[in-house]
Amino acid sequence: MSRIAFPGLGIGEFSINPVAFTIFGREIYWYGIIISFAFLICIGLALRDAKKFGIKQDDIIDFALFVIPAAVIGARLYYVAFKWEEYAQNPLEIFAIWNGGLGIYGAILAAIITAYIFAKRRKLSILKFFDFAVPYLALGQAVGRWGNFVNTEAYGTQTNLPWRMEITAPDEISTISVHPTFLYESLWNLGVFILLIWYRKRNKLPGEVFFLYMVLYGCGRFWIEGLRIDSLMLGGFRVSQLLAGVFAVSLALVILIRRKRAAVLSETDGRKADNPTSLDK
């Protein structure tokens, strides 16, 4: 176990065991418990709000049964794809997710594909379903990042800022002060969740809540990923930072184009209403 402290915030050194307990000789990690809790709280909130948006609670439960395993598989495949040299010699390790190795963008992409197929099969409005569900994705990410804290991972470069996180390695020899990037992303995603819940009640264009999530999460992730020291790399590029930038810019353009089209249509309809025409008899 590593020892952690936040000296600039007056929080002294403490240790966290990543293993919560053991069942039949199998270690159960806090990381898995936290991720499971994130799923449960999101599903609970979605069930509470479903009727307000014309969605059946049974559809939420059924969707959860599909999206949870899909997200885990997607996150694992994403990570393995960019770490293939570590798994090529021992492919069975791909299935050992308890050893760590999940990529959030893999989970997001898998969840989006699953949501698209599910909504189409259930004859739900795809964009409206995305708008309803995506705020809970942001909340799940906010909660899930604390699993990285328990594992003492996903932290950033060294810093002397007042909110720095000080980590003492298990060998008790080396101590470093780093950016708590897990905390940055958790707080950012919590803010995104609150904003999306507020905007979801006021949104007029189907799909815009989802597009806004992609822009906001992309902006935050682009900045935060630049501080991390454990990024998945593709050549000389940080994969998640590259994807974050592409998604943020492209979806921001989509929002602007759709709003411009909506404004033109509204103006056209207004002119027709002000200048009605009559048919020749």
N, C-alpha and C positions, 0 to 999 in steps of 0.2 A: 504494500500500500504506500502510495505517495502521501506526503503531508502538504496541506494547502493552507494558505493564509491570505488575507486582504489587509495588509498592514496600513495602507493609506486610509482605509475605512474603519480602522480600529478593531478589525476582526482577527483575533489571534489564530495561531496554528491549530489545525485539527486534521484528523484522518477519516477517510471514508472507505469502507470495504466495498468493492464493487459487487461482491457476492452477498446477496440478501440472506439466503438460507440454503440448506441442502435437503433434497428429497431422494431417498433411495440411492444415495451416492452421487446424484446429479446436482451440480451447483446451479442455483437459480440466481441470475444476476439482476441487480437493480435496474440496469439498462432495459431489459425486457419488461420488467414490471412498469417502468415509467412509460414506455412506448404503449403498453397495453392500456394503461390508465388514460393516456392521450386519446386512444381510439374510443374508449368507453365514454369519456366526457363529451367528445364530439358527437357520438351517436346519440347520447342522452339529450343534448341540446337540439340536435336535428329532429328528434322525435317530438320534442316539446313544441318546436316551431313549424312542423310539417303542415298542419292543417291550415295555418295562416296563409300558406302559399299554395294551397290546393294540391298537396302531395300526401298520399296515403302513408300512414306509419308502417304498414306492411312492406311498402316499397323501400322505405329507409332501411328496415331490417334486412330485407333480401339483398339490397345493394351492399350493405356492410359485409355480408357473408361472401360476396364476390370481391369487393375492393380491398379488404384487408390482406388476404393471401396474395392478391395481384400486386399490391404495393410492396410487400415484403420481397416477393420474387423479383419484381422490377428493380428494387433498390440493390438487391444482391447481384443481379446480372450486370447492372450498370457498373458496380464497383469491380467485379471480376473482369469485365471487358477492358478496363483501363489498368488492371493489375495482372494481366494474363500471364506475364512472365513468371509470376509467383505461383500460379496454379497449373501451368502447362505440364509440369513434371508430376503433379499429384492432383488430378482432376477431382478426386473424391472430396478434397478440401473445399470445393465449391459449395458443398452442402452443409459445411460446418459453420453455419451463421453465428453460432454461439461463440465462435472465436473472434467475432467482429468483422466488419467490412460491409457497410451499407452505404449507398449513395442516394441522397435525397432526391436528386433530379430523376433518377430511375424510378423512384416511388411515385413522384409527381406525374411523370409521363405514363406510367402504368395505370395510375388512378384516372387520368384523363381519358385514356383509351377505354378503360372499363366503364366509366361513366357514360361515354358516348354510346357504346354498344348497349348498355343497360337501358338508357333512356329511349333509344330507338326501338328496342324489343318491347318495352312497356308502353310504347306510343306516347311518351312524355315529350314535352317541348325540350329539345336538347339544350338550347341556350338558357332557358329559364331554370332547368335542372342544374346546370353548371352554376348559375348565379346563386341559387339556393345553397348549394353544397360547398362552394369554394371558401366562404369565410371560416368554416370548421376546419378546413385544411390548414389555414394559417394558424388557427388556435392549436391544432395538433402539433404543428411544427414548433410553436412556442413552448409547449409542455415537453415535447420530445427532446429538445436540446439539453434539458437537464440530465438526460442520460449520458451525454458527453461529459458533463461536469463530474458525475459519479465515477466515470471511467478515467478521469483526468486526461481527456483527449480533446481534439478540435480546438486547441488554443492557438494564440497567435504569436507574433514576433515579440521580442523583448521590449519592455517599456518601463518608464519610471512614473507614469501617470498615477494620480492619487487612487484610482480604482484598479490598479494592477493586481494580478493574481500571482502570488508567490508559491512556487512549487518546489518542494524538496523531494528528490528522488528516493526510492526505497534504500539505496546504498548510503543515504544520509551524507553524501559527499558533495553533490552538486545541488545548488539552489538557483532558480531563475525566476525573474519577474516578467510576466507576459501579459499580453492583451487577453482578457477573458472573452474571446470571440463567441463562445457558446452563449454567453450572457447577452452580448450585443444582438445576436440573431434572435434570441428568445424575446427580448424586449421589443425589437423591431417587428417581429411577427405578431406579438400581442397588440401592438399599435395598429398593424395592418388589419387584424381581426376586428378590432373595435371600429375602425373606419369603414370597413366593408359592411358590417352589421348595420351601421348608421346609413350608409349609402344604399344598401339593398332595399330599404323601405321607400327610397325616393327615386330609384332608378326608373327611367322611362324606356330605355333601349335594351331589349333582351341581349344578354351576353356581356354587357358592359361591366358588371361586377366581376365577372371572371377575367376579362381583359385587364381591368384595373389591378386585380390581384397579381397577374403576371408582370405588370409594369412595376408595381410597388415592391414585390418580392425580388424582382430582378435587380432593381436599383440597390436595395439593401444588401443583397447577396454579392453583387458586383464589388461593392465597397468592402464588405467584411471578408470576402474570399481573398482579397488582396493582402490582408493582414495575416492570414493563416500560413502555417509552415508544413501542413500535411495534405496539401491539395493534390487531387488527381491531375496528372499532367498529360498533355497531348503535344508532343514535341516541346516547344518552349512556352506553351500556353497552359494556363490553369483552366481545366475543362469547365468547371462550374462557373467560373468568372466569365468565360467566353459565352456560355449558354445564357447566363444572366443578362449580359449586355445585349445579346441578339434578341432575346425575348422582350426585354424592357423597351428597346427602340422600336422593334417591329410592331408590338402590340400597342404602343403609344400612337404610332402612325395609324393603326387600324381604328383606334378610338377617334382620332381627329377626322379621318375620312368618313366614318360612319356618322359622326355628328354633323359634318358638313353636308352630307347627303340628306340627313334628316331635316336640317334647316332649309335646304333647297325645296324638299318635298312639302314642308310646312308652309313655306312662302308661296309655292305654286297652288296649294290647296286654298290658301287664304285669298289669292287673286281670283280663283274660280268662284269662291263664295261671294266676293265683292262684285264680281262681274258675271252674273248668271247669263247664260245664253238660252234662247228659245228656238225651238225647231219650227221651220216653215210649215204651215198647214196647207 
